[in-house]
Amino acid sequence: EYDFATRNIGFEIFRFESGQTVEHWDNIQKRKGPNNSGHSMVDGATEAADHEKTESNRSTIKSFVDNVLIQGNIEKIYTYLNQECYTEHNPSLGDDLVDLRSILSSSDNGDSVSIEYKKCHRVLAEGNFALSVCEGYVNQIPSSFFDLYRLENGRIVEHWDTTEAIPPRSEWKNKKGKF
């Protein structure tokens, strides 16, 4: 959580070489909430466990992002998420997956939020946590999605995220852009 002039929530990723930072990515949005299930954007489990499952959890999230979020196979959501003990931290959603399914399957009709995932750039993982870095659209606005998942027994049980609009190329401060 960032508390400068306003309260924001963000994810930051750093790449190091020889002990020096050589690349940095972030995704920041204004703090909102709590959501209708009573969860904030920053509460919940924070300690990584099950380090021996890092690669299998990374694989699960890659498959979830590809199958459900990018390809739109919403009916497969229950294959990846454990609804009996699922905790959602998005300020616009709750623990019940009905709203999530609705947003992911809706088209941009002006009446509700529509989200389209188009490309996954990377999935970082440590133990039972995995962070996907993706791009797509929110109501047809180019956007970046950083989604953090906590897994238990190979299924998603907790989710945090930030969404940020991607500025037009003419406003980029570097040649690589957001990703």
C-alpha positions as CSV (number, residue, x, y, z in Angstrom):
1,E,0.0,0.0,0.0
2,Y,1.3,3.5,-0.9
3,D,0.2,6.5,1.1
4,F,1.5,9.6,-0.6
5,A,-1.1,12.2,-1.5
6,T,-3.7,9.4,-2.0
7,R,-3.8,5.8,-0.9
8,N,-3.0,3.4,-3.6
9,I,-2.4,-0.3,-3.9
10,G,0.4,-1.7,-6.1
11,F,2.5,-4.6,-7.1
12,E,6.2,-4.0,-7.9
13,I,8.5,-6.4,-9.7
14,F,12.3,-5.9,-9.8
15,R,14.9,-7.8,-11.9
16,F,18.4,-7.8,-10.5
17,E,21.8,-8.5,-12.0
18,S,24.9,-8.6,-9.9
19,G,23.0,-7.1,-6.9
20,Q,21.8,-4.2,-8.9
21,T,18.2,-3.4,-10.1
22,V,18.2,-3.5,-13.9
23,E,14.4,-3.6,-14.6
24,H,11.3,-2.6,-12.8
25,W,7.5,-3.1,-13.4
26,D,4.6,-1.9,-11.4
27,N,0.8,-1.8,-11.5
28,I,-1.0,0.7,-9.2
29,Q,-4.6,1.6,-8.6
30,K,-6.5,3.7,-6.1
31,R,-7.4,1.9,-2.9
32,K,-11.1,1.0,-2.7
33,G,-13.2,-1.2,-0.5
34,P,-13.7,-3.3,1.5
35,N,-15.7,-5.5,-0.9
36,N,-19.1,-6.9,-0.2
37,S,-17.5,-9.9,1.5
38,G,-15.7,-7.5,3.9
39,H,-12.2,-8.0,2.5
40,S,-9.8,-5.2,1.8
41,M,-7.3,-5.0,-1.0
42,V,-4.4,-5.8,1.4
43,D,-5.6,-8.2,4.1
44,G,-5.2,-12.0,4.0
45,A,-2.3,-14.5,4.1
46,T,1.2,-13.1,3.3
47,E,3.7,-15.8,4.1
48,A,4.7,-18.2,1.4
49,A,4.6,-21.9,2.2
50,D,4.8,-25.2,0.2
51,H,7.9,-24.1,-1.6
52,E,8.3,-27.5,-3.2
53,K,5.0,-26.8,-5.1
54,T,6.3,-23.6,-6.7
55,E,6.5,-25.0,-10.3
56,S,3.2,-26.9,-10.1
57,N,1.4,-23.8,-8.8
58,R,3.0,-21.7,-11.5
59,S,1.7,-24.2,-14.1
60,T,-1.8,-24.2,-12.6
61,I,-2.0,-20.4,-12.8
62,K,-0.6,-20.3,-16.4
63,S,-3.3,-22.9,-17.3
64,F,-6.0,-20.9,-15.5
65,V,-5.0,-17.6,-17.1
66,D,-4.9,-19.2,-20.6
67,N,-8.0,-21.4,-20.4
68,V,-10.4,-19.2,-18.3
69,L,-9.2,-15.6,-18.6
70,I,-7.7,-15.4,-22.1
71,Q,-9.7,-18.1,-24.0
72,G,-12.9,-17.4,-22.1
73,N,-13.7,-20.9,-21.0
74,I,-15.6,-19.6,-18.0
75,E,-17.3,-23.0,-17.3
76,K,-13.8,-24.3,-16.3
77,I,-13.5,-21.7,-13.4
78,Y,-14.5,-24.3,-10.8
79,T,-11.7,-26.6,-12.0
80,Y,-9.2,-24.0,-10.8
81,L,-10.9,-22.2,-7.9
82,N,-12.1,-23.8,-4.6
83,Q,-15.4,-22.0,-4.0
84,E,-15.9,-23.6,-0.6
85,C,-12.9,-21.6,0.9
86,Y,-12.3,-18.9,-1.7
87,T,-11.4,-15.3,-0.6
88,E,-11.7,-12.4,-3.0
89,H,-9.9,-9.1,-2.3
90,N,-11.0,-7.2,-5.5
91,P,-13.1,-4.2,-4.2
92,S,-15.8,-4.8,-6.8
93,L,-16.3,-8.5,-6.2
94,G,-17.0,-10.8,-3.3
95,D,-16.2,-14.3,-2.4
96,D,-19.1,-15.7,-4.5
97,L,-17.9,-16.4,-8.0
98,V,-21.1,-15.3,-9.7
99,D,-20.0,-11.7,-10.1
100,L,-16.6,-12.8,-11.4
101,R,-18.2,-15.1,-14.0
102,S,-20.5,-12.3,-15.0
103,I,-17.7,-9.8,-15.6
104,L,-15.5,-12.2,-17.5
105,S,-18.3,-13.3,-19.7
106,S,-20.0,-10.0,-20.4
107,S,-19.4,-7.9,-23.5
108,D,-19.0,-4.1,-23.4
109,N,-22.6,-3.1,-23.5
110,G,-22.2,0.1,-21.4
111,D,-24.3,-1.2,-18.5
112,S,-21.5,-3.1,-16.7
113,V,-17.8,-3.6,-16.5
114,S,-16.3,-5.8,-19.1
115,I,-12.9,-7.3,-18.8
116,E,-10.9,-9.1,-21.6
117,Y,-7.6,-10.7,-21.0
118,K,-5.6,-10.9,-24.2
119,K,-2.0,-11.8,-23.3
120,C,0.0,-13.2,-20.3
121,H,3.5,-11.8,-20.2
122,R,4.8,-13.7,-17.2
123,V,3.8,-15.7,-14.1
124,L,6.1,-15.3,-11.1
125,A,5.7,-17.9,-8.3
126,E,7.0,-18.7,-4.9
127,G,5.5,-21.7,-3.0
128,N,1.7,-21.3,-2.7
129,F,1.7,-17.8,-4.3
130,A,1.7,-16.9,-8.0
131,L,1.5,-13.5,-9.7
132,S,0.3,-13.2,-13.3
133,V,1.2,-10.1,-15.3
134,C,-1.3,-9.7,-18.2
135,E,-2.7,-7.2,-20.6
136,G,-6.1,-6.7,-22.1
137,Y,-9.1,-4.4,-21.9
138,V,-11.4,-2.9,-19.3
139,N,-14.4,-1.5,-21.1
140,Q,-12.3,-1.4,-24.3
141,I,-9.5,0.6,-22.6
142,P,-6.1,-1.0,-22.9
143,S,-5.2,-2.2,-19.4
144,S,-2.7,-4.2,-17.4
145,F,-3.7,-6.8,-14.9
146,F,-1.5,-8.0,-12.0
147,D,-3.3,-10.9,-10.3
148,L,-1.9,-12.5,-7.2
149,Y,-3.2,-16.0,-6.3
150,R,-2.8,-18.1,-3.2
151,L,-3.2,-21.8,-3.8
152,E,-3.9,-24.8,-1.6
153,N,-3.9,-28.4,-2.9
154,G,-3.5,-27.2,-6.4
155,R,-6.5,-24.9,-6.4
156,I,-6.9,-21.1,-6.0
157,V,-8.2,-20.1,-2.6
158,E,-7.4,-16.4,-2.5
159,H,-7.0,-13.6,-5.0
160,W,-5.7,-10.0,-5.0
161,D,-5.3,-7.7,-8.0
162,T,-4.6,-4.3,-9.4
163,T,-5.8,-3.0,-12.8
164,E,-4.2,0.0,-14.5
165,A,-4.9,1.7,-17.8
166,I,-2.0,1.5,-20.3
167,P,-1.2,5.0,-21.6
168,P,-1.0,5.5,-25.4
169,R,2.5,4.8,-26.9
170,S,3.1,8.5,-27.4
171,E,3.1,8.9,-23.6
172,W,5.5,6.0,-22.8
173,K,8.6,7.0,-20.9
174,N,10.6,4.0,-22.3
175,K,10.7,1.9,-25.5
176,K,9.3,-1.3,-23.9
177,G,6.1,0.1,-22.5
178,K,4.3,-1.5,-19.5
179,F,5.7,-5.0,-20.1
